[in-house]
C-alpha cells in the first residue's frame, strides 16, 4: 500500500488533504490526473445508468437537509459504530477491528488486552444552520445520498411521469466521521457516492435485485476490471439490515484484502413508508394509490473504494 500511496502522489493523482499543515486523517485531495480519472468514471457511470436507459432519471440533492429527514430514516438514533479504546497504546478502534487470540480480544496495534467496553459512536457530522447554535438549528452533513431521493420521490414522479419500475440516480458527496480511517482512500471521512434507487411493485422485487446485481458486475467488467477479481457475497439474514429482503456485496481483491466495493440491496418500502409516516405527506404511486413502491435495488458505489483499484 505504501508504494501505491507514494505513486499516486508523485503522479498527481491523490494528495493528503491540508498536507502542509500535517494533513487531516481520512481526507484526500485529487490532483490533475486524479480529478480527470474521477470525472471520466463519473461521466461513464452517468451515461450507462441514466442516459442510455429510459427507466432512470437523475437528481442532485443538497448536502444539508432538514434534521427531521435523519430522524425519520433512523440515522440520528442508529447510525453508529461500536467504539473501543486501547488503554495501553491509546488507539481508538472499531470493535470489529479487534483481533482475537487464544479466546481473548486484543488491540491490533500493540497487542494489548486492556480495552474499554464497546460504546456507540454516531458517525454523522453535526452542524448548525442559521445564526444561533441551539437544539432547533441542528442538522448533519449527509452520511449517504439516498435520503434525498426518497424525500423527493413524489416530486420526481410528478414531473417525470414514469411508470413502475423506474429508478432515480444521483452522484454526490457524503460524510462519515469514521472512528479509524484506514487503507488509503478506502475508509474516508469525505467521499463521493454514485447511487441508484430503483422503485418497483413488491412482486417484482427479488427478480430486479438479481437483474441489478448482474448489471453492476457487467459495469465493472466493461471498465476493465477482471471478473476473477470480483466476488459476490450474499449477505446472510442475521447481518442484513432488518428492512432488507436481500443484499449482495460486490467485493474486490484489494491489496489489503477482499473488501466490499459496492452494495446492491432490496430495501422494500421501508424508506418511503418512514418518510410518509413522519412527514404526513403521501408518497404513494399515483396509478396505484393503495401501494407504496418498494426499492428493489439500491445500488451504492463509493468512488473512494474504487480509487484503490485505479
N, C-alpha and C positions, 0 to 999 in steps of 0.2 A: 504493500500500500504506500509506503514512503516514496518509492520510486515513481508511482503513478501521481502522487500529490506534487512531487518535485517537477515532473514533466509537465503537468498541467499549468504550473506557474511559469516555467521557462518559456512555454509556447504561447502563453497569453490566453489560456482557456479559463482558468479559475484562480482567483486570489482570495486570501483570507480577508474578510471584511475588517476595515479600520486597522490594517496591519501596522502602519507606522506608529500607532498608539498601543501596540501589543495585541491587537486583534480582539475579537469578541466571539467566544466559543459558539459553534453551531450556526454561524452566519457567513455567507460567501458572496463575493462579487464576481461577475463574469466578465472576462476581458474581451479584446477584439475578436478573437477566434471563437471563444466560448459563446458570446452572445449571438454570433451568426449560426453556430451549430444549434443552439437552443431555438432560435427563430425558425430555422429550417424544419426542425422536428415539430414544433407547434403548428406551423403552417401546413405541414403534411398531415398531421393528425386532424386538423380542422377540415381539410379538403376531403379526407376519407370519411370522417364521421358526420360531416354536415353537408358540404357542397355536393358530394356525389350520392346523396341519399334524398329521397322525397319525404321520408318519415321522420326527419330530425331537423329541428330549428335551434338557433343559438341564442344565448343571452350573456350579459356581463353584469353581474350583481356587485353591489357595493361591499367593501371590506367591513365597514361598520354597519351593524343592524340593531334594531330595537332589542333591548335586553329580553323582552318577552319571547322573542324567537328562540333564544337559548334556554329559557325556562321550559318552554313547550317541548322542545326537542329532547330535553333531558340532559343537555350538555352541562348546564350550570351545577347540577347535582351529582352527575355520574361520570363526567368526562375526566377521569382521574387515572393515575398510575400509582401502585403501591411503592413507596419510597423507603429505603433503608440507609442508615448511616453506619459506616465502619468507625468504631471508636479508636481503633489502632492507628489508621493512616488518614482518617478524616474524609475518606472518599464518600461521596453521595451517589447511591446506586438505585436503579430499579430493582425490585425484589426478584424479577425473573433473570437478572444478570448474575445473581449469586451462583457459585459453583458448589457442588455437593461432593464431599469426600468422606468416605467411611461413615456415612449417615449423618454428617454434620454440614450445615451451611457455612461457607467460607467466603471472604472477600476475594474477588478475582484480581485485585490489585496487589494486596500484600499477603493474602492467605490467612488473615486474622479471622478469629471466630467471635470476637466481641462486637456483636452487631445489635443495633436497636431493633425494636419490633417494627414491622411494616406499618406505615401510616399513609393515608390517602393524600395525594398531591394533585390539585386541579391543574390541568395542562393549558388552560386558556389564559391569555394575556389580558388582564383587566385594564380598562382605561376609563376616562370620563369625557362626557360630551357637554359642552357649554362652559359657562363662566365659573360655575361652582363645582366643587368636588365633594358631593354628598351621595347618599344612597339613591336618590332619584336620578342622578346623572350617570350611573354606572352602565357601561356596556363592555364588549370584548372584541378584540381582533379576532376575526372569524377563524376557527380551527379547521374548517372544511368549507368547500364551495357549495355543497349540496343543498343547504337550507335555503339559500336564495332562490334556487329552482323550485323548491316546494312551496314557498310562500308566494311566489309569483305564478304558480301553476295556472290559476284561473285567468289571470290577465293574458298570459301567453296563449292559453287555449282560445280565449275570445278573439284575439287578433289574428292568430294563425289559422283558425278554423280546421284544425287537424282532427282526424278521427283515430280512435284507438285501433291498433297500438301506435304510439309515436314517442319520440324522445326529445329531450332538451339537453343541449351540450353547453359547456362553459369551460373556459380556461382562466385561471386566476390565482392570486397569491392566497396562501393560508399560513397560519402562525400557530405553533405549539411550543409551550415553554417546557421543552424536554428536560428531564432530570439530568441526563448524561448524554449529550450529543456525541456521536462517535462514527467511525468508519467513513471518514471524509465527508461527503455531502449526503450520505445515506440517511443519517439521523440528524436532521437540521431543525432549527427553530423557525426559520422562514423558508418557505418552499412554494413551488407552483404546482397546482393540480390541473390535470385535464380530465374532465368528468362528464359522463353521460348518465342521465336518469331516463329510463325508458318505461313508459306507462302502458298498462295493458289491463284486460279483464282477468279476473282470478284464474279462470280455466286455461289461460294461455301462459301463465307464469313460468312453470317449470320447463316448458318447451323453449321459451325465449331465453331462459337462463342458459340452456345448453347452446342455443344459437349464438349468443353473445360471447360465451367462452371461446367458441371456435373462431369467431370473427376477430377477437383480440389476439389469439395465437397467430392467426394469419397476418395480422398487422405487424407483429414483431418479425415474422419471417420475411415479410415484404421489405422491411428496412434493413435486412441483412443479418439478423440475429439467428445463429444456428439453432435449429429445432432441438437438438440434443442438449443444449444448454438451458432450455426451458422445461419447467416441470409444473404439473397441475396438482395442487393439494386440495383434496375435498375436505373442507373444514368439518370436523366431527360435531355432532349435535351439542355436546357439552361445551364446546368452545365457540360456537356461533353466537352472534347477537340474538337475544331472546325473540326478536321480531322477524328474524330471517328464516325462510323455509329452505334455503340452500345457499352455500357460499363456496366459491372457489378462490384460492390464492394462486396466481400465476407467479412462480418462483424462478429465480435465475441463479446460476452458479457464479457468484461474485468472487473476487479474490479473497474475501474474508469469509466465504462460505455461502451456502444456499440460503437466500432470503427472499421475502416477498417483493415482487416488482409491481404487481397490480392485483386488486381485488375485484371480483365480479360476484355480486350478491343479489338474491331475490329478497327485497326488503318488505314485501307485502304492502298493505295500505297503512302501515304504522305512521309514517311521517305525515302524510296528508291528513289522516284521522286526528293526529295530535294537534296539528295546526288548526284544523276545522273546529275542534273542541275548544281550544284555548282562545281563538280569535272570535268565535261565534259567526264566522263567515263560511258560506258554503263553498266547498272545494270539490263538489260532485261533478261528474261529467255530464254536460248539458243534454246529451242524447240518451242518457240512461240515469235519470235522477235518483234512482234508489241504489246507486252503486258508486262508491269512491274507487277510482282506479288504483291498481296496485303497481308498485315499482318492480318490474320484472327483472331488470338488470341494472344495478348501479355499478357502472364501470369507472373505477377511480385509478388513474395513472398519475403517479407523482414524479415530476421531472427530475427532482434531486436524486431519486433512486436510479433513474436511467443514466444520469451523469457518471455514475460509477462504472457503467459499461462503456460509454463513449470515450 
